[in-house]
Amino acid sequence: MYSDWSVFAGLAVTAVFIWLGILSFLIWKQNKFLRSLFPQSGERDIRKKFEEIIRTVESFKGDIAGIESKLKEVQSRGLKHIQRVGLLRFNPYNDTGGNISFSVCLLDNSGSGIVITSLHARSGTRVFGKEIVSGKAKKQELSKEEELVIKNTMTKEYEKDN
C-alpha cells in the first residue's frame, strides 16, 4: 500500500514541476515582451507608450501619402516612355524580293513617337524617320505601310502576312 502512494506522489510531484516549468516559460516570455515595450531607460507609463505608438503610426500615414504622390508621378512619367513597338516587313518594288524593306514604329501610351522606314532597292537603301503624334504624322505624309504599322502598333494586332 505504501508503494502505491509513492507512485502517485511521484507522478503528482512530476506534474507540479512540469506545470511550474510551463508557467515559468510563459512568465519569461511575457517579461521579455514587456522589456521590449518598456525599455529600462524609459518611463513605464502605458498611456505614454500608447501616445508614442499613435505618433509613430501617424508619421507612417504621412510617409505613405508622400509615397503615393511619388508613385502617381512615376506612373504619369511612365506613360510617356516607349510602350508600343511594331515592325512591318514589306516589298515596295517589283524588282526586289525577300521583304527586305521595313517600317518600325515606336510609340508611347498616347500613340506619340516615331516611325522609321527603310526602303531597299537594287540602287540602294533609303531610310526615313517621321514624327507621330496621337497616331498621326505631324508633318510628313505616311505611306500605306507606315499607316498599317502604326495602326497595328496602336491596337497591338500584328499581321503576319505583310
PyMOL commands that place a pseudoatom at each C-alpha (Angstrom):
pseudoatom trace, name=CA, resn=MET, resi=1, chain=A, elem=C, hetatm=0, pos=[0.000, 0.000, 0.000]
pseudoatom trace, name=CA, resn=TYR, resi=2, chain=A, elem=C, hetatm=0, pos=[2.885, 2.328, 0.728]
pseudoatom trace, name=CA, resn=SER, resi=3, chain=A, elem=C, hetatm=0, pos=[4.313, 1.720, -2.730]
pseudoatom trace, name=CA, resn=ASP, resi=4, chain=A, elem=C, hetatm=0, pos=[1.020, 2.765, -4.413]
pseudoatom trace, name=CA, resn=TRP, resi=5, chain=A, elem=C, hetatm=0, pos=[1.087, 6.104, -2.623]
pseudoatom trace, name=CA, resn=SER, resi=6, chain=A, elem=C, hetatm=0, pos=[4.701, 6.690, -3.514]
pseudoatom trace, name=CA, resn=VAL, resi=7, chain=A, elem=C, hetatm=0, pos=[3.984, 6.214, -7.234]
pseudoatom trace, name=CA, resn=PHE, resi=8, chain=A, elem=C, hetatm=0, pos=[1.031, 8.593, -7.001]
pseudoatom trace, name=CA, resn=ALA, resi=9, chain=A, elem=C, hetatm=0, pos=[3.117, 11.126, -5.062]
pseudoatom trace, name=CA, resn=GLY, resi=10, chain=A, elem=C, hetatm=0, pos=[5.941, 10.824, -7.610]
pseudoatom trace, name=CA, resn=LEU, resi=11, chain=A, elem=C, hetatm=0, pos=[3.512, 11.463, -10.501]
pseudoatom trace, name=CA, resn=ALA, resi=12, chain=A, elem=C, hetatm=0, pos=[1.963, 14.404, -8.654]
pseudoatom trace, name=CA, resn=VAL, resi=13, chain=A, elem=C, hetatm=0, pos=[5.388, 15.951, -7.978]
pseudoatom trace, name=CA, resn=THR, resi=14, chain=A, elem=C, hetatm=0, pos=[6.371, 15.454, -11.651]
pseudoatom trace, name=CA, resn=ALA, resi=15, chain=A, elem=C, hetatm=0, pos=[3.127, 17.052, -12.826]
pseudoatom trace, name=CA, resn=VAL, resi=16, chain=A, elem=C, hetatm=0, pos=[3.699, 20.009, -10.487]
pseudoatom trace, name=CA, resn=PHE, resi=17, chain=A, elem=C, hetatm=0, pos=[7.246, 20.510, -11.831]
pseudoatom trace, name=CA, resn=ILE, resi=18, chain=A, elem=C, hetatm=0, pos=[6.002, 20.346, -15.439]
pseudoatom trace, name=CA, resn=TRP, resi=19, chain=A, elem=C, hetatm=0, pos=[3.248, 22.849, -14.603]
pseudoatom trace, name=CA, resn=LEU, resi=20, chain=A, elem=C, hetatm=0, pos=[5.793, 25.140, -12.898]
pseudoatom trace, name=CA, resn=GLY, resi=21, chain=A, elem=C, hetatm=0, pos=[8.065, 24.860, -15.964]
pseudoatom trace, name=CA, resn=ILE, resi=22, chain=A, elem=C, hetatm=0, pos=[5.218, 25.867, -18.293]
pseudoatom trace, name=CA, resn=LEU, resi=23, chain=A, elem=C, hetatm=0, pos=[4.247, 28.788, -16.052]
pseudoatom trace, name=CA, resn=SER, resi=24, chain=A, elem=C, hetatm=0, pos=[7.893, 29.895, -15.767]
pseudoatom trace, name=CA, resn=PHE, resi=25, chain=A, elem=C, hetatm=0, pos=[8.249, 29.844, -19.555]
pseudoatom trace, name=CA, resn=LEU, resi=26, chain=A, elem=C, hetatm=0, pos=[5.069, 31.905, -20.038]
pseudoatom trace, name=CA, resn=ILE, resi=27, chain=A, elem=C, hetatm=0, pos=[6.147, 34.450, -17.415]
pseudoatom trace, name=CA, resn=TRP, resi=28, chain=A, elem=C, hetatm=0, pos=[9.607, 34.693, -19.001]
pseudoatom trace, name=CA, resn=LYS, resi=29, chain=A, elem=C, hetatm=0, pos=[8.011, 35.285, -22.435]
pseudoatom trace, name=CA, resn=GLN, resi=30, chain=A, elem=C, hetatm=0, pos=[5.694, 37.987, -21.032]
pseudoatom trace, name=CA, resn=ASN, resi=31, chain=A, elem=C, hetatm=0, pos=[8.588, 39.716, -19.234]
pseudoatom trace, name=CA, resn=LYS, resi=32, chain=A, elem=C, hetatm=0, pos=[10.623, 39.687, -22.449]
pseudoatom trace, name=CA, resn=PHE, resi=33, chain=A, elem=C, hetatm=0, pos=[7.738, 41.361, -24.310]
pseudoatom trace, name=CA, resn=LEU, resi=34, chain=A, elem=C, hetatm=0, pos=[7.283, 43.961, -21.554]
pseudoatom trace, name=CA, resn=ARG, resi=35, chain=A, elem=C, hetatm=0, pos=[11.027, 44.715, -21.561]
pseudoatom trace, name=CA, resn=SER, resi=36, chain=A, elem=C, hetatm=0, pos=[10.874, 45.360, -25.301]
pseudoatom trace, name=CA, resn=LEU, resi=37, chain=A, elem=C, hetatm=0, pos=[7.770, 47.516, -24.853]
pseudoatom trace, name=CA, resn=PHE, resi=38, chain=A, elem=C, hetatm=0, pos=[9.146, 49.468, -21.897]
pseudoatom trace, name=CA, resn=PRO, resi=39, chain=A, elem=C, hetatm=0, pos=[12.945, 49.730, -22.005]
pseudoatom trace, name=CA, resn=GLN, resi=40, chain=A, elem=C, hetatm=0, pos=[14.729, 50.308, -18.687]
pseudoatom trace, name=CA, resn=SER, resi=41, chain=A, elem=C, hetatm=0, pos=[15.739, 53.868, -19.587]
pseudoatom trace, name=CA, resn=GLY, resi=42, chain=A, elem=C, hetatm=0, pos=[12.170, 54.971, -20.349]
pseudoatom trace, name=CA, resn=GLU, resi=43, chain=A, elem=C, hetatm=0, pos=[9.193, 55.598, -18.145]
pseudoatom trace, name=CA, resn=ARG, resi=44, chain=A, elem=C, hetatm=0, pos=[6.833, 52.701, -17.602]
pseudoatom trace, name=CA, resn=ASP, resi=45, chain=A, elem=C, hetatm=0, pos=[3.565, 54.547, -18.226]
pseudoatom trace, name=CA, resn=ILE, resi=46, chain=A, elem=C, hetatm=0, pos=[1.236, 52.682, -20.599]
pseudoatom trace, name=CA, resn=ARG, resi=47, chain=A, elem=C, hetatm=0, pos=[-0.555, 55.883, -21.654]
pseudoatom trace, name=CA, resn=LYS, resi=48, chain=A, elem=C, hetatm=0, pos=[2.698, 57.473, -22.772]
pseudoatom trace, name=CA, resn=LYS, resi=49, chain=A, elem=C, hetatm=0, pos=[3.630, 54.318, -24.645]
pseudoatom trace, name=CA, resn=PHE, resi=50, chain=A, elem=C, hetatm=0, pos=[0.289, 54.318, -26.481]
pseudoatom trace, name=CA, resn=GLU, resi=51, chain=A, elem=C, hetatm=0, pos=[0.752, 58.000, -27.370]
pseudoatom trace, name=CA, resn=GLU, resi=52, chain=A, elem=C, hetatm=0, pos=[4.199, 57.177, -28.739]
pseudoatom trace, name=CA, resn=ILE, resi=53, chain=A, elem=C, hetatm=0, pos=[2.764, 54.327, -30.824]
pseudoatom trace, name=CA, resn=ILE, resi=54, chain=A, elem=C, hetatm=0, pos=[-0.029, 56.597, -32.144]
pseudoatom trace, name=CA, resn=ARG, resi=55, chain=A, elem=C, hetatm=0, pos=[2.539, 59.255, -33.152]
pseudoatom trace, name=CA, resn=THR, resi=56, chain=A, elem=C, hetatm=0, pos=[4.582, 56.613, -34.952]
pseudoatom trace, name=CA, resn=VAL, resi=57, chain=A, elem=C, hetatm=0, pos=[1.548, 55.308, -36.845]
pseudoatom trace, name=CA, resn=GLU, resi=58, chain=A, elem=C, hetatm=0, pos=[0.531, 58.851, -37.818]
pseudoatom trace, name=CA, resn=SER, resi=59, chain=A, elem=C, hetatm=0, pos=[4.031, 59.558, -39.131]
pseudoatom trace, name=CA, resn=PHE, resi=60, chain=A, elem=C, hetatm=0, pos=[3.740, 56.388, -41.232]
pseudoatom trace, name=CA, resn=LYS, resi=61, chain=A, elem=C, hetatm=0, pos=[0.470, 57.727, -42.667]
pseudoatom trace, name=CA, resn=GLY, resi=62, chain=A, elem=C, hetatm=0, pos=[2.300, 60.879, -43.763]
pseudoatom trace, name=CA, resn=ASP, resi=63, chain=A, elem=C, hetatm=0, pos=[5.071, 58.804, -45.299]
pseudoatom trace, name=CA, resn=ILE, resi=64, chain=A, elem=C, hetatm=0, pos=[2.525, 56.676, -47.161]
pseudoatom trace, name=CA, resn=ALA, resi=65, chain=A, elem=C, hetatm=0, pos=[0.830, 59.793, -48.566]
pseudoatom trace, name=CA, resn=GLY, resi=66, chain=A, elem=C, hetatm=0, pos=[4.221, 61.012, -49.833]
pseudoatom trace, name=CA, resn=ILE, resi=67, chain=A, elem=C, hetatm=0, pos=[4.947, 57.626, -51.378]
pseudoatom trace, name=CA, resn=GLU, resi=68, chain=A, elem=C, hetatm=0, pos=[1.533, 57.596, -53.094]
pseudoatom trace, name=CA, resn=SER, resi=69, chain=A, elem=C, hetatm=0, pos=[2.158, 61.020, -54.653]
pseudoatom trace, name=CA, resn=LYS, resi=70, chain=A, elem=C, hetatm=0, pos=[5.601, 59.901, -55.882]
pseudoatom trace, name=CA, resn=LEU, resi=71, chain=A, elem=C, hetatm=0, pos=[4.055, 56.724, -57.297]
pseudoatom trace, name=CA, resn=LYS, resi=72, chain=A, elem=C, hetatm=0, pos=[1.475, 58.748, -59.246]
pseudoatom trace, name=CA, resn=GLU, resi=73, chain=A, elem=C, hetatm=0, pos=[4.276, 60.921, -60.623]
pseudoatom trace, name=CA, resn=VAL, resi=74, chain=A, elem=C, hetatm=0, pos=[6.267, 57.849, -61.690]
pseudoatom trace, name=CA, resn=GLN, resi=75, chain=A, elem=C, hetatm=0, pos=[3.172, 56.344, -63.321]
pseudoatom trace, name=CA, resn=SER, resi=76, chain=A, elem=C, hetatm=0, pos=[2.446, 59.524, -65.285]
pseudoatom trace, name=CA, resn=ARG, resi=77, chain=A, elem=C, hetatm=0, pos=[6.072, 59.711, -66.435]
pseudoatom trace, name=CA, resn=GLY, resi=78, chain=A, elem=C, hetatm=0, pos=[5.994, 56.034, -67.385]
pseudoatom trace, name=CA, resn=LEU, resi=79, chain=A, elem=C, hetatm=0, pos=[3.158, 56.656, -69.826]
pseudoatom trace, name=CA, resn=LYS, resi=80, chain=A, elem=C, hetatm=0, pos=[5.495, 58.874, -71.853]
pseudoatom trace, name=CA, resn=HIS, resi=81, chain=A, elem=C, hetatm=0, pos=[8.101, 56.157, -72.457]
pseudoatom trace, name=CA, resn=ILE, resi=82, chain=A, elem=C, hetatm=0, pos=[8.081, 53.780, -75.401]
pseudoatom trace, name=CA, resn=GLN, resi=83, chain=A, elem=C, hetatm=0, pos=[5.474, 51.148, -74.675]
pseudoatom trace, name=CA, resn=ARG, resi=84, chain=A, elem=C, hetatm=0, pos=[4.324, 50.031, -78.091]
pseudoatom trace, name=CA, resn=VAL, resi=85, chain=A, elem=C, hetatm=0, pos=[6.686, 48.657, -80.705]
pseudoatom trace, name=CA, resn=GLY, resi=86, chain=A, elem=C, hetatm=0, pos=[5.711, 47.395, -84.121]
pseudoatom trace, name=CA, resn=LEU, resi=87, chain=A, elem=C, hetatm=0, pos=[7.588, 46.042, -87.128]
pseudoatom trace, name=CA, resn=LEU, resi=88, chain=A, elem=C, hetatm=0, pos=[6.262, 45.505, -90.638]
pseudoatom trace, name=CA, resn=ARG, resi=89, chain=A, elem=C, hetatm=0, pos=[8.390, 43.962, -93.380]
pseudoatom trace, name=CA, resn=PHE, resi=90, chain=A, elem=C, hetatm=0, pos=[7.296, 44.508, -96.968]
pseudoatom trace, name=CA, resn=ASN, resi=91, chain=A, elem=C, hetatm=0, pos=[8.418, 44.599, -100.597]
pseudoatom trace, name=CA, resn=PRO, resi=92, chain=A, elem=C, hetatm=0, pos=[7.846, 48.078, -102.112]
pseudoatom trace, name=CA, resn=TYR, resi=93, chain=A, elem=C, hetatm=0, pos=[9.274, 47.362, -105.580]
pseudoatom trace, name=CA, resn=ASN, resi=94, chain=A, elem=C, hetatm=0, pos=[8.659, 44.581, -108.078]
pseudoatom trace, name=CA, resn=ASP, resi=95, chain=A, elem=C, hetatm=0, pos=[12.345, 44.161, -108.997]
pseudoatom trace, name=CA, resn=THR, resi=96, chain=A, elem=C, hetatm=0, pos=[13.473, 43.123, -105.470]
pseudoatom trace, name=CA, resn=GLY, resi=97, chain=A, elem=C, hetatm=0, pos=[12.195, 40.352, -103.277]
pseudoatom trace, name=CA, resn=GLY, resi=98, chain=A, elem=C, hetatm=0, pos=[12.534, 38.952, -99.791]
pseudoatom trace, name=CA, resn=ASN, resi=99, chain=A, elem=C, hetatm=0, pos=[10.637, 41.648, -97.910]
pseudoatom trace, name=CA, resn=ILE, resi=100, chain=A, elem=C, hetatm=0, pos=[13.878, 43.421, -97.025]
pseudoatom trace, name=CA, resn=SER, resi=101, chain=A, elem=C, hetatm=0, pos=[12.213, 46.827, -96.593]
pseudoatom trace, name=CA, resn=PHE, resi=102, chain=A, elem=C, hetatm=0, pos=[10.600, 47.538, -93.234]
pseudoatom trace, name=CA, resn=SER, resi=103, chain=A, elem=C, hetatm=0, pos=[8.796, 50.074, -91.067]
pseudoatom trace, name=CA, resn=VAL, resi=104, chain=A, elem=C, hetatm=0, pos=[9.426, 50.222, -87.320]
pseudoatom trace, name=CA, resn=CYS, resi=105, chain=A, elem=C, hetatm=0, pos=[7.021, 52.091, -85.086]
pseudoatom trace, name=CA, resn=LEU, resi=106, chain=A, elem=C, hetatm=0, pos=[7.992, 53.209, -81.561]
pseudoatom trace, name=CA, resn=LEU, resi=107, chain=A, elem=C, hetatm=0, pos=[5.096, 54.791, -79.633]
pseudoatom trace, name=CA, resn=ASP, resi=108, chain=A, elem=C, hetatm=0, pos=[4.275, 55.797, -76.085]
pseudoatom trace, name=CA, resn=ASN, resi=109, chain=A, elem=C, hetatm=0, pos=[0.944, 55.130, -74.390]
pseudoatom trace, name=CA, resn=SER, resi=110, chain=A, elem=C, hetatm=0, pos=[-0.761, 58.098, -76.088]
pseudoatom trace, name=CA, resn=GLY, resi=111, chain=A, elem=C, hetatm=0, pos=[0.325, 56.988, -79.583]
pseudoatom trace, name=CA, resn=SER, resi=112, chain=A, elem=C, hetatm=0, pos=[3.108, 59.553, -79.982]
pseudoatom trace, name=CA, resn=GLY, resi=113, chain=A, elem=C, hetatm=0, pos=[6.616, 58.659, -81.096]
pseudoatom trace, name=CA, resn=ILE, resi=114, chain=A, elem=C, hetatm=0, pos=[8.366, 57.865, -84.376]
pseudoatom trace, name=CA, resn=VAL, resi=115, chain=A, elem=C, hetatm=0, pos=[8.104, 55.575, -87.364]
pseudoatom trace, name=CA, resn=ILE, resi=116, chain=A, elem=C, hetatm=0, pos=[11.312, 54.619, -89.179]
pseudoatom trace, name=CA, resn=THR, resi=117, chain=A, elem=C, hetatm=0, pos=[11.053, 53.189, -92.678]
pseudoatom trace, name=CA, resn=SER, resi=118, chain=A, elem=C, hetatm=0, pos=[13.821, 51.602, -94.707]
pseudoatom trace, name=CA, resn=LEU, resi=119, chain=A, elem=C, hetatm=0, pos=[13.186, 51.132, -98.439]
pseudoatom trace, name=CA, resn=HIS, resi=120, chain=A, elem=C, hetatm=0, pos=[15.563, 48.694, -100.090]
pseudoatom trace, name=CA, resn=ALA, resi=121, chain=A, elem=C, hetatm=0, pos=[16.039, 48.739, -103.885]
pseudoatom trace, name=CA, resn=ARG, resi=122, chain=A, elem=C, hetatm=0, pos=[18.738, 47.480, -106.228]
pseudoatom trace, name=CA, resn=SER, resi=123, chain=A, elem=C, hetatm=0, pos=[20.135, 51.002, -106.482]
pseudoatom trace, name=CA, resn=GLY, resi=124, chain=A, elem=C, hetatm=0, pos=[20.436, 51.417, -102.699]
pseudoatom trace, name=CA, resn=THR, resi=125, chain=A, elem=C, hetatm=0, pos=[18.630, 51.719, -99.408]
pseudoatom trace, name=CA, resn=ARG, resi=126, chain=A, elem=C, hetatm=0, pos=[16.874, 54.817, -98.131]
pseudoatom trace, name=CA, resn=VAL, resi=127, chain=A, elem=C, hetatm=0, pos=[15.844, 55.430, -94.540]
pseudoatom trace, name=CA, resn=PHE, resi=128, chain=A, elem=C, hetatm=0, pos=[13.081, 57.815, -93.454]
pseudoatom trace, name=CA, resn=GLY, resi=129, chain=A, elem=C, hetatm=0, pos=[12.032, 58.890, -89.974]
pseudoatom trace, name=CA, resn=LYS, resi=130, chain=A, elem=C, hetatm=0, pos=[8.702, 60.557, -89.260]
pseudoatom trace, name=CA, resn=GLU, resi=131, chain=A, elem=C, hetatm=0, pos=[7.292, 62.030, -86.071]
pseudoatom trace, name=CA, resn=ILE, resi=132, chain=A, elem=C, hetatm=0, pos=[3.962, 60.617, -84.908]
pseudoatom trace, name=CA, resn=VAL, resi=133, chain=A, elem=C, hetatm=0, pos=[1.562, 62.468, -82.583]
pseudoatom trace, name=CA, resn=SER, resi=134, chain=A, elem=C, hetatm=0, pos=[-1.538, 60.625, -81.366]
pseudoatom trace, name=CA, resn=GLY, resi=135, chain=A, elem=C, hetatm=0, pos=[-1.264, 58.044, -84.131]
pseudoatom trace, name=CA, resn=LYS, resi=136, chain=A, elem=C, hetatm=0, pos=[-0.967, 60.597, -86.984]
pseudoatom trace, name=CA, resn=ALA, resi=137, chain=A, elem=C, hetatm=0, pos=[2.021, 62.053, -88.843]
pseudoatom trace, name=CA, resn=LYS, resi=138, chain=A, elem=C, hetatm=0, pos=[2.915, 65.509, -87.618]
pseudoatom trace, name=CA, resn=LYS, resi=139, chain=A, elem=C, hetatm=0, pos=[4.452, 66.964, -90.811]
pseudoatom trace, name=CA, resn=GLN, resi=140, chain=A, elem=C, hetatm=0, pos=[5.084, 64.336, -93.484]
pseudoatom trace, name=CA, resn=GLU, resi=141, chain=A, elem=C, hetatm=0, pos=[2.628, 62.159, -95.317]
pseudoatom trace, name=CA, resn=LEU, resi=142, chain=A, elem=C, hetatm=0, pos=[2.601, 58.489, -94.367]
pseudoatom trace, name=CA, resn=SER, resi=143, chain=A, elem=C, hetatm=0, pos=[2.839, 55.561, -96.763]
pseudoatom trace, name=CA, resn=LYS, resi=144, chain=A, elem=C, hetatm=0, pos=[0.258, 52.784, -96.569]
pseudoatom trace, name=CA, resn=GLU, resi=145, chain=A, elem=C, hetatm=0, pos=[2.818, 50.504, -94.883]
pseudoatom trace, name=CA, resn=GLU, resi=146, chain=A, elem=C, hetatm=0, pos=[3.601, 53.163, -92.283]
pseudoatom trace, name=CA, resn=GLU, resi=147, chain=A, elem=C, hetatm=0, pos=[-0.096, 53.722, -91.622]
pseudoatom trace, name=CA, resn=LEU, resi=148, chain=A, elem=C, hetatm=0, pos=[-0.566, 49.955, -91.270]
pseudoatom trace, name=CA, resn=VAL, resi=149, chain=A, elem=C, hetatm=0, pos=[2.310, 49.509, -88.818]
pseudoatom trace, name=CA, resn=ILE, resi=150, chain=A, elem=C, hetatm=0, pos=[1.055, 52.482, -86.756]
pseudoatom trace, name=CA, resn=LYS, resi=151, chain=A, elem=C, hetatm=0, pos=[-2.473, 51.093, -86.726]
pseudoatom trace, name=CA, resn=ASN, resi=152, chain=A, elem=C, hetatm=0, pos=[-1.213, 47.625, -85.770]
pseudoatom trace, name=CA, resn=THR, resi=153, chain=A, elem=C, hetatm=0, pos=[1.055, 49.048, -83.063]
pseudoatom trace, name=CA, resn=MET, resi=154, chain=A, elem=C, hetatm=0, pos=[-1.758, 51.136, -81.597]
pseudoatom trace, name=CA, resn=THR, resi=155, chain=A, elem=C, hetatm=0, pos=[-4.126, 48.154, -81.472]
pseudoatom trace, name=CA, resn=LYS, resi=156, chain=A, elem=C, hetatm=0, pos=[-1.394, 45.545, -80.803]
pseudoatom trace, name=CA, resn=GLU, resi=157, chain=A, elem=C, hetatm=0, pos=[-2.690, 43.385, -83.647]
pseudoatom trace, name=CA, resn=TYR, resi=158, chain=A, elem=C, hetatm=0, pos=[0.249, 42.452, -85.863]
pseudoatom trace, name=CA, resn=GLU, resi=159, chain=A, elem=C, hetatm=0, pos=[-0.442, 40.917, -89.240]
pseudoatom trace, name=CA, resn=LYS, resi=160, chain=A, elem=C, hetatm=0, pos=[1.940, 38.104, -90.152]
pseudoatom trace, name=CA, resn=ASP, resi=161, chain=A, elem=C, hetatm=0, pos=[1.164, 38.069, -93.898]
pseudoatom trace, name=CA, resn=ASN, resi=162, chain=A, elem=C, hetatm=0, pos=[2.530, 41.543, -94.741]
for i in range(1, 162): cmd.bond("trace and resi %d" % i, "trace and resi %d" % (i + 1))
show_as sticks, trace
zoom trace
